[in-house]
């Protein structure tokens, strides 16, 4: 058993910002399933959105976010997050983040940040570090965490279950409501499970796009935090809104990687395989329309023609701008034999980001006492039905900061006595071989039946299949020693079922949720979907 003041599950921007801030008040443990850099933040290319240009306004950024979110977001949350953006980008600069500058001979400061524009934005307001913004932010955050004596880091560890009332010894009596006292954590190298008791626990585990076969996420994005919170009794919100990034590199072998929206911000054009540009016929902003619209447009054109990809043509953009601004994309394309200054890039939509998640406030509070959530795992009301480009890093940064300031209160509560983990000795390899393919089946079902365009008939069929898969996996989980793959697959089944249930609940099309049975938006349904 290990005792901490603060337990952080996840090592992306939300988790590390929170850890750095609360380390001023107590001892912190950071749990990360693989290495510190194995997270969606490190994959983020485009940048972080904020009002940093004197010609831009908070009001305009609020309006762009509201419109992109199909008018489902919470205006008070949107405004608060956006107004805090500039201050907290300065915080990242102070930690050592190397953003791309207008004039490299001057210091990093807000007025010297180079800005780009992405889909749905009416101004250039995206601060970036070439096309590896997330990695640069991670470099600064990791460096500061490693040098902090109040922070312990546990790589290759996974949280299996949150510790709540179910795990407290009976003699401690009845505690009203649900409270969290840490988590059961497994060392992935030894499969040994320990109790990490904590007065405050932060879920910063990211999203769950691995439930789709084609996605842009790292392998760790299996919805662990969302699933644990749901199993512990927290509510999930807006799980039907899974955003597909319109431009993921298309490779028949499945080697998918993200092609940043910033490429279109600099002038790249989407074209059909015959060279025809098509986005102007779908939206006034053309190639810079919000992501849900671009993804559906591409999906419709591909289905119409029976094709698997279209092209993103950047050959008309200044070649030096391409090489300077997009070195990572250039490198990845060259690895696949494509010089994007001379030929178009084959692209197709791929699952990218969860706009829904654990229902939480702007301070990161959830239904469960002492449990907080920030980043993609949370649903704060910022994104509504569809995330505006580059608002994800902004939200994670602001909510983590708010949560840290909030959770620094009341860290002196006494720990209850907690049941030890019931360690099973046997692991039935023969049974696991039979059901281990369920992870792949989940991806196939979700891709086919709960993707960009959905029907209620196929969603119902998918739910029946996913529920059977969950029952198989959970039965195995209950009767065998724990393994990483078992926990991940259990969590993926929980989240896949949650997405489908939410999609069946919303009988309209809005944002990232398009239902062919109800293809129009219904303003009477302008409300969150709560599980």
C-alpha positions in Angstrom: 0.0 0.0 0.0 1.2 3.5 -0.9 -0.2 6.7 0.5 -0.3 10.0 -1.4 -2.0 13.3 -1.1 -2.7 13.4 -4.9 -3.0 10.5 -7.4 -2.8 11.4 -11.1 -3.9 8.8 -13.6 -2.4 9.8 -17.0 0.6 11.7 -18.2 -0.7 14.1 -20.9 -0.9 17.9 -20.5 -3.9 17.7 -18.1 -2.2 15.2 -15.8 1.2 16.9 -15.7 -0.1 20.4 -15.3 -2.3 19.2 -12.4 0.6 17.3 -10.8 3.0 20.3 -11.0 0.4 22.6 -9.4 -0.7 20.3 -6.6 2.9 19.3 -5.8 3.1 22.6 -4.0 0.7 21.3 -1.5 1.5 17.6 -1.0 3.0 14.4 -2.3 2.0 13.3 -5.8 2.0 10.0 -7.7 1.7 10.0 -11.5 0.6 6.7 -13.0 1.1 6.2 -16.8 0.3 3.0 -18.7 3.4 3.0 -20.8 6.0 5.8 -20.9 5.4 9.4 -20.0 5.3 10.4 -23.7 2.8 7.7 -24.6 -0.3 10.0 -24.7 -2.5 12.0 -27.1 -0.8 15.2 -26.1 2.4 14.0 -27.6 0.6 13.2 -30.8 -1.0 16.7 -31.1 0.4 18.5 -34.2 -1.6 21.6 -34.9 -1.4 23.7 -31.8 -3.3 25.4 -28.9 -6.0 28.0 -29.6 -6.2 31.3 -27.7 -6.8 34.9 -28.4 -3.3 36.2 -28.9 -3.8 38.7 -31.7 -5.0 42.3 -31.1 -7.4 41.9 -34.0 -9.0 38.9 -32.5 -11.5 38.9 -29.6 -12.6 36.6 -26.8 -16.2 37.0 -28.1 -15.2 35.8 -31.5 -13.4 32.7 -30.2 -16.5 32.0 -27.9 -18.7 32.3 -31.0 -16.5 30.0 -33.1 -16.5 27.4 -30.4 -20.2 27.6 -29.9 -21.0 27.3 -33.6 -18.5 24.4 -34.2 -20.1 22.6 -31.2 -23.5 22.8 -32.9 -24.8 25.1 -30.2 -24.7 22.4 -27.5 -21.8 23.7 -25.4 -22.2 25.6 -22.1 -21.6 29.3 -22.8 -20.3 30.0 -19.3 -17.7 27.2 -19.6 -16.7 28.3 -23.1 -16.2 31.9 -22.0 -14.2 31.0 -18.9 -11.9 28.6 -20.6 -11.2 31.0 -23.5 -10.6 34.0 -21.3 -8.0 32.1 -19.3 -6.1 30.9 -22.4 -3.5 33.7 -22.9 -2.5 33.6 -19.2 -1.9 29.8 -19.3 -0.1 29.8 -22.6 2.3 32.2 -20.9 2.5 29.6 -18.1 3.6 27.0 -20.7 6.2 29.4 -22.0 7.5 30.0 -18.5 7.9 26.3 -18.1 10.1 26.2 -21.2 7.8 25.3 -24.1 9.4 26.4 -27.4 6.6 27.8 -29.5 7.3 28.9 -33.1 8.0 32.6 -33.1 7.5 35.5 -35.5 11.0 36.8 -34.9 13.4 34.1 -33.6 15.8 36.8 -32.4 13.4 37.9 -29.7 12.4 36.0 -26.5 9.3 33.8 -26.3 6.4 36.0 -25.3 2.7 36.1 -26.3 3.0 39.0 -28.8 5.9 37.2 -30.6 4.1 33.9 -31.1 3.5 32.8 -34.7 -0.2 32.0 -35.2 -2.0 29.9 -37.7 -5.6 29.2 -38.6 -7.5 25.9 -38.5 -11.0 24.7 -39.5 -13.9 26.6 -37.8 -11.7 29.5 -36.7 -12.4 33.0 -38.1 -9.0 34.3 -37.0 -5.4 33.2 -36.8 -5.3 32.2 -33.1 -3.5 28.8 -33.0 -0.1 29.0 -31.3 2.1 26.1 -32.5 5.6 24.6 -32.4 6.1 23.6 -36.0 3.8 20.5 -36.4 4.9 18.9 -33.1 3.2 21.3 -30.6 2.1 18.5 -28.3 5.6 17.1 -28.1 7.2 20.4 -27.3 4.6 21.0 -24.5 5.3 17.5 -23.2 9.1 18.1 -23.2 8.7 21.1 -21.0 6.1 19.5 -18.6 8.1 16.2 -18.3 11.3 18.0 -17.6 9.6 20.0 -14.8 8.0 16.9 -13.3 11.2 14.9 -13.3 12.9 17.7 -11.4 10.2 18.0 -8.8 11.0 16.1 -5.5 7.3 16.0 -4.5 6.3 14.0 -7.6 6.8 10.2 -8.0 6.4 8.7 -11.5 5.3 5.2 -12.1 5.6 4.2 -15.8 4.2 0.9 -17.1 1.5 0.9 -14.5 -2.2 0.8 -15.1 -5.2 1.7 -12.9 -7.6 -1.2 -12.8 -10.4 0.2 -10.5 -11.1 3.3 -8.5 -11.3 2.7 -4.8 -14.7 3.7 -3.5 -17.2 2.5 -0.8 -17.2 -1.0 -2.3 -13.6 -1.4 -1.1 -13.8 0.0 2.4 -13.7 -2.4 5.3 -17.1 -2.7 7.0 -15.9 -1.6 10.5 -15.3 1.9 9.1 -19.0 2.4 9.0 -21.3 4.0 6.4 -20.0 6.9 4.3 -22.8 8.7 2.5 -22.5 9.3 -1.2 -19.7 7.9 -3.4 -16.1 9.0 -2.6 -12.8 8.0 -4.2 -9.8 7.1 -2.1 -7.3 6.3 -4.9 -7.0 3.3 -7.1 -5.9 -0.3 -7.5 -2.7 -0.1 -9.6 -1.0 -2.9 -11.5 2.6 -3.0 -12.5 2.5 -4.2 -16.1 5.9 -5.8 -15.9 5.1 -8.0 -12.9 1.2 -8.1 -12.9 1.3 -7.3 -9.2 -1.5 -5.1 -7.9 -1.0 -2.4 -5.2 -3.3 -0.1 -3.4 -2.5 3.6 -4.1 -4.4 5.5 -1.4 -4.9 9.2 -2.2 -7.0 12.0 -0.8 -7.6 13.4 -4.2 -7.5 11.5 -7.5 -7.3 13.1 -11.0 -8.5 11.2 -14.1 -6.4 12.5 -17.0 -6.4 9.3 -19.0 -7.3 10.7 -22.3 -9.8 9.4 -24.8 -10.9 6.0 -26.3 -10.5 6.2 -30.1 -8.9 2.7 -30.0 -12.5 1.3 -30.0 -12.4 2.2 -33.7 -10.3 0.2 -36.2 -9.1 3.4 -38.0 -8.0 6.0 -35.5 -5.3 8.6 -35.0 -4.6 7.8 -31.3 -1.8 6.0 -29.5 -2.4 2.4 -28.5 -3.0 3.5 -24.9 -6.2 5.3 -25.7 -8.6 2.6 -24.6 -11.0 4.7 -22.5 -9.6 3.4 -19.1 -10.6 6.5 -17.1 -14.1 6.8 -18.6 -14.7 3.1 -18.0 -13.5 3.1 -14.4 -15.5 6.2 -13.6 -18.7 4.6 -15.1 -18.1 1.4 -13.2 -17.7 3.3 -10.0 -20.9 5.2 -10.4 -20.0 8.5 -12.1 -22.1 9.8 -15.0 -20.9 10.0 -18.6 -22.2 12.7 -20.9 -22.4 13.1 -24.7 -20.6 9.9 -25.6 -22.3 9.8 -29.0 -20.1 12.7 -30.2 -16.9 11.0 -31.4 -15.1 13.3 -33.7 -13.4 11.9 -36.7 -10.4 13.8 -38.0 -11.0 14.4 -41.7 -7.4 14.0 -42.8 -5.6 11.0 -41.5 -3.0 9.5 -43.9 -4.6 6.6 -45.8 -2.5 3.4 -45.9 -3.9 0.0 -46.9 -1.6 -1.6 -44.3 -3.2 0.6 -41.6 -0.1 2.8 -40.8 -2.4 5.8 -40.1 -1.0 9.1 -38.9 -2.6 12.5 -38.5 -2.3 15.2 -41.2 -2.8 18.4 -39.2 -5.7 20.7 -40.0 -3.1 23.5 -40.0 -2.0 22.3 -43.5 -5.4 23.4 -44.8 -5.1 26.6 -42.7 -2.0 27.4 -44.9 -3.9 26.7 -48.1 -4.0 22.9 -48.8 -7.1 21.8 -50.7 -9.1 18.6 -50.5 -9.6 16.9 -53.9 -11.2 13.8 -55.2 -8.9 11.3 -56.9 -9.7 12.9 -60.3 -8.4 16.2 -59.0 -11.8 17.9 -58.4 -12.1 20.2 -55.3 -15.4 19.6 -53.5 -15.6 21.3 -50.1 -16.9 24.6 -51.4 -20.2 22.8 -52.3 -20.6 21.6 -48.7 -19.9 24.7 -46.5 -19.1 28.5 -47.0 -15.7 28.0 -45.2 -14.8 25.3 -47.8 -11.7 23.4 -46.8 -11.7 25.2 -43.4 -15.2 24.1 -42.4 -15.6 22.5 -38.9 -14.3 18.9 -38.7 -17.7 17.1 -38.5 -18.8 18.7 -41.8 -15.5 18.0 -43.6 -15.5 14.4 -42.3 -19.1 13.8 -43.5 -18.4 15.4 -46.8 -15.4 13.2 -47.5 -17.3 10.1 -46.3 -20.2 11.0 -48.6 -17.9 11.5 -51.6 -16.0 8.3 -51.0 -19.2 6.2 -50.6 -20.7 7.8 -53.7 -17.6 6.7 -55.7 -16.8 3.5 -54.0 -13.4 4.8 -53.1 -11.3 4.5 -49.9 -9.5 7.9 -49.9 -9.3 11.3 -51.4 -6.3 13.7 -51.7 -5.1 16.6 -49.6 -3.2 18.8 -52.1 -0.6 21.1 -50.6 1.4 21.6 -53.8 0.1 25.2 -54.1 1.5 26.2 -50.7 4.9 27.9 -50.6 7.4 25.0 -50.3 9.5 26.7 -47.7 6.4 27.3 -45.5 5.6 23.6 -45.8 9.1 22.4 -44.8 9.4 24.9 -42.0 5.9 24.5 -40.5 5.3 20.8 -41.1 8.6 18.9 -40.7 7.0 15.9 -39.0 4.4 15.5 -41.7 7.1 15.9 -44.3 9.2 13.2 -42.7 6.2 10.8 -42.3 5.1 11.3 -45.9 8.7 10.8 -47.2 8.8 7.5 -45.3 5.8 6.5 -47.5 7.4 7.7 -50.7 5.4 11.0 -50.9 6.9 14.4 -51.4 4.0 16.6 -50.3 5.5 19.7 -52.0 5.1 17.9 -55.4 2.2 15.4 -55.0 -1.0 15.2 -53.0 -1.4 13.1 -49.8 -4.0 10.3 -49.7 -6.3 10.9 -46.7 -9.5 9.5 -45.2 -11.4 10.3 -41.9 -10.3 8.4 -38.7 -11.6 8.4 -35.2 -9.8 11.1 -33.3 -11.4 12.7 -30.3 -14.2 12.2 -27.7 -16.2 15.3 -27.2 -18.0 13.5 -24.4 -16.7 11.8 -21.3 -17.0 11.9 -17.5 -19.4 14.6 -16.6 -17.4 17.3 -14.8 -17.4 21.0 -13.9 -14.9 23.7 -14.9 -13.1 22.8 -11.7 -12.8 19.2 -12.8 -15.3 18.0 -10.1 -17.2 14.8 -10.9 -20.2 13.1 -9.3 -17.7 11.2 -7.0 -16.2 13.1 -4.1 -12.4 13.5 -4.3 -12.4 12.4 -8.0 -11.5 15.0 -10.6 -11.3 14.8 -14.4 -9.5 16.9 -17.0 -8.7 16.7 -20.6 -10.3 14.3 -23.1 -11.6 12.0 -20.4 -13.9 14.7 -19.2 -17.0 16.4 -20.5 -17.0 19.9 -19.2 -19.4 21.5 -21.8 -16.7 23.3 -23.8 -16.9 21.3 -27.0 -20.6 20.6 -27.3 -21.4 18.3 -30.2 -18.1 18.8 -32.0 -14.7 20.1 -30.9 -13.3 23.3 -32.5 -9.7 22.6 -33.8 -6.9 23.1 -31.2 -9.4 23.7 -28.3 -8.5 20.4 -26.8 -5.0 21.3 -25.4 -6.6 24.6 -24.2 -9.3 22.8 -22.3 -7.0 20.3 -20.7 -4.6 23.1 -19.6 -7.4 25.3 -18.1 -9.4 22.6 -16.4 -6.3 21.0 -14.9 -5.2 24.4 -13.6 -8.7 25.1 -12.1 -8.8 21.6 -10.6 -5.4 22.0 -9.0 -6.5 25.2 -7.3 -9.7 23.6 -6.2 -8.3 20.3 -4.9 -5.6 21.9 -2.8 -8.3 22.5 -0.2 -9.1 19.6 2.2 -6.1 17.3 1.6 -5.9 16.5 5.3 -8.8 14.0 5.5 -8.0 10.7 7.1 -7.8 7.5 4.9 -10.4 4.7 5.5 -9.2 1.1 5.8 -9.3 -0.5 2.3 -9.6 -4.2 1.3 -6.5 -5.7 -0.3 -6.7 -6.7 -3.9 -7.9 -10.3 -4.3 -5.0 -11.6 -6.3 -6.0 -14.6 -8.5 -3.2 -17.1 -9.1 -4.3 -18.7 -12.3 -4.6 -17.3 -15.8 -6.4 -19.6 -18.3 -4.4 -19.1 -21.5 -6.6 -21.4 -23.5 -9.7 -19.3 -22.6 -8.0 -16.1 -23.3 -6.8 -17.2 -26.7 -10.5 -17.8 -27.6 -11.7 -14.3 -26.4 -8.7 -12.1 -27.0 -9.8 -11.4 -30.5 -12.8 -9.5 -29.1 -10.6 -6.3 -29.0 -10.4 -6.5 -32.8 -14.1 -7.3 -33.1 -15.0 -4.2 -31.0 -13.0 -2.0 -33.5 -14.7 -3.6 -36.5 -18.2 -3.3 -35.1 -17.7 0.4 -34.1 -16.1 1.3 -37.4 -18.9 -0.2 -39.4 -22.0 0.5 -37.3 -21.2 3.5 -35.1 -18.9 5.6 -37.3 -19.5 8.8 -39.2 -23.0 7.9 -40.5 -25.2 5.8 -38.3 -28.6 4.1 -38.4 -30.7 3.0 -35.4 -31.1 -0.5 -36.8 -27.4 -1.1 -37.0 -26.7 0.6 -33.7 -29.1 -1.8 -32.0 -27.4 -4.8 -33.6 -24.0 -3.4 -32.6 -25.2 -2.9 -28.9 -26.3 -6.5 -28.7 -22.9 -7.7 -30.0 -20.9 -5.4 -27.7 -22.9 -6.4 -24.6 -22.2 -10.1 -25.3 -18.5 -9.3 -25.7 -18.5 -7.3 -22.4 -20.1 -10.3 -20.6 -17.5 -12.7 -22.0 -14.6 -10.4 -21.0 -16.0 -9.5 -17.6 -16.6 -13.2 -16.8 -13.0 -14.0 -17.7 -11.8 -10.9 -15.6 -13.7 -12.1 -12.5 -12.1 -15.6 -12.6 -8.5 -15.0 -13.7 -5.5 -13.1 -12.6 -5.4 -9.6 -14.1 -3.5 -8.7 -17.3 -3.1 -5.4 -19.1 -4.9 -6.7 -22.2 -7.8 -8.0 -20.2 -8.3 -4.7 -18.4 -8.0 -2.7 -21.7 -10.5 -4.9 -23.5 -13.0 -4.7 -20.7 -12.7 -0.9 -20.7 -13.1 -0.7 -24.5 -16.3 -2.8 -24.3 -17.7 -0.5 -21.6 -17.0 2.6 -23.6 -18.2 1.1 -26.9 -21.5 0.2 -25.3 -21.7 3.7 -23.8 -21.2 5.4 -27.2 -23.9 3.2 -28.8 -26.4 3.8 -26.0 -25.9 7.5 -26.2 -26.2 7.4 -30.0 -29.5 5.6 -29.7 -30.8 8.1 -27.2 -30.2 11.2 -29.4 -32.8 11.1 -32.1 -31.4 13.9 -34.3 -28.2 14.7 -36.2 -26.0 17.2 -34.5 -22.2 17.9 -34.7 -20.2 14.7 -34.7 -23.4 12.5 -34.5 -25.1 11.9 -37.8 -28.1 9.6 -37.8 -29.6 8.7 -41.2 -33.0 8.1 -39.5 -33.1 11.7 -38.2 -30.8 13.7 -40.6 -31.8 17.1 -39.3 -31.1 18.9 -36.1 -34.0 19.1 -33.6 -33.7 22.1 -31.3 -36.0 20.5 -28.8 -33.1 18.1 -28.2 -30.6 20.8 -27.4 -29.5 19.1 -24.2 -26.7 16.7 -23.0 -27.1 13.0 -23.2 -26.5 11.6 -19.8 -25.6 8.0 -18.9 
